[in-house]
Amino acid sequence: MKKTLSLTLNRIIQEAKADLLLGDIYLLLEHAIGRGKEFIYTYPMYSPTENELDRWEECRTRRLKGEPVSYITGWREFYSLDFKVDRFTLIPRQETELLVDQVLLRRPDSLLDIGTGCGNIAVSVRYHLNRCLVTAVDLSVKAVQMARYNANRLLGQHDIRFIKSNYFNELDKVEFDVIVSNPPYIKSSDIDRLPIEISSYEPRIALDGGSDGLMTYSKIIGDSQPYLSQAGKLILELDPELLGGVMTIAEEKNYTVENVVKDLGLNDRVIVLSP
Ligand SMILES: C[S@@+](CC[C@H](N)C(=O)[O-])C[C@H]1O[C@@H](n2cnc3c(N)ncnc32)[C@H](O)[C@@H]1O
């Protein structure tokens, strides 16, 4: 079918609003025409080329099937930095920026990030604390590769150590001032009930917290003590419903709850533990 080359950005946006969110339309359109939001605002009467229209149609179709915008464009903003993401890495969430806030508040000299994904926490911390020695681990080799790519892009020369590791297994016996993690915490049986954007597209290894969602907390809290300095802190993201369970695990492992931080929706989202 012959493309309508007189189709303007303005018209595309108005038509797409019938079935897509405006924020998604802008991100996908930026990706399709390879120009920023400013261009779209400034030239609403621009007529995309045939290639650009083909790309837009592909983006729109993928989004309508449920694929997250970030996997279509390959990018996600986190802590005001642009991270490359793909189907092997969880898409960073806004709530997780709270973890970075909590780490930066404490200005640690050393940090371990467990389950680094695309490297969003590790790289954001290192970006703002350039003397902090950062180590980041993930069980997924593809995630480790992506995290390294993001660090190289965003930090240039850096000394973050990225390691493929099952939790602490591949680490030397080094002590860290802060251990941070946004671990997988969805109950296995709940994953298929999540929106299709998550259940069909995001990596299961990044979501699955076992039968009660607490498996990864038991492991991380249980094994972290030898890797924490004396005044060290363990800072974990959680689902608000898991707070009681995480606190019980912390007590059993002789940790003190220093703080529970709420997200913008006033849900308990981050727990700070001291050994
Ligand atoms: C919820 S995602 C968090 C990703 C990223 N840190 C963020 O906050 O967006 C959890 C991450 O933990 C990793 N992971 C799962 N099991 C692990 C294990 N046993 N050891 C290390 N990393 C693991 C997953 O591959 C995934 O990247």
The ligand as a MOL file (V3000), in Angstrom:
LIG
                    3D

  0  0  0     0  0            999 V3000
M  V30 BEGIN CTAB
M  V30 COUNTS 27 29 0 0 0
M  V30 BEGIN ATOM
M  V30 1 C 14.5000 -6.8730 39.9370 0
M  V30 2 S 15.9210 -7.0360 38.8780 0 CHG=1
M  V30 3 C 16.8060 -5.5460 39.3080 0
M  V30 4 C 17.6080 -4.9770 38.1680 0
M  V30 5 C 18.1970 -3.5940 38.4600 0
M  V30 6 N 19.0980 -3.6440 39.5980 0
M  V30 7 C 17.0890 -2.5830 38.7560 0
M  V30 8 O 16.9570 -2.1890 39.9070 0
M  V30 9 O 16.3550 -2.1900 37.8430 0 CHG=-1
M  V30 10 C 16.8040 -8.3110 39.6990 0
M  V30 11 C 18.1310 -8.6980 39.0730 0
M  V30 12 O 18.6820 -9.7590 39.8710 0
M  V30 13 C 19.3220 -10.6860 39.0200 0
M  V30 14 N 19.4000 -11.9650 39.7330 0
M  V30 15 C 18.4330 -12.9070 39.8830 0
M  V30 16 N 18.8930 -13.9380 40.6100 0
M  V30 17 C 20.1780 -13.6320 40.9500 0
M  V30 18 C 21.1850 -14.3270 41.6830 0
M  V30 19 N 20.9500 -15.5350 42.2050 0
M  V30 20 N 22.3890 -13.7360 41.8230 0
M  V30 21 C 22.6390 -12.5100 41.2670 0
M  V30 22 N 21.7250 -11.8250 40.5420 0
M  V30 23 C 20.5100 -12.3830 40.3910 0
M  V30 24 C 18.4500 -10.6980 37.7700 0
M  V30 25 O 19.1560 -11.1960 36.6540 0
M  V30 26 C 18.0590 -9.2300 37.6590 0
M  V30 27 O 18.9720 -8.5240 36.8450 0
M  V30 END ATOM
M  V30 BEGIN BOND
M  V30 1 1 1 2
M  V30 2 1 2 3
M  V30 3 1 2 10
M  V30 4 1 3 4
M  V30 5 1 4 5
M  V30 6 1 5 6
M  V30 7 1 5 7
M  V30 8 2 7 8
M  V30 9 1 7 9
M  V30 10 1 10 11
M  V30 11 1 11 12
M  V30 12 1 11 26
M  V30 13 1 12 13
M  V30 14 1 13 14
M  V30 15 1 13 24
M  V30 16 1 14 15
M  V30 17 1 14 23
M  V30 18 2 15 16
M  V30 19 1 16 17
M  V30 20 1 17 18
M  V30 21 2 17 23
M  V30 22 1 18 19
M  V30 23 2 18 20
M  V30 24 1 20 21
M  V30 25 2 21 22
M  V30 26 1 22 23
M  V30 27 1 24 25
M  V30 28 1 24 26
M  V30 29 1 26 27
M  V30 END BOND
M  V30 END CTAB
M  END
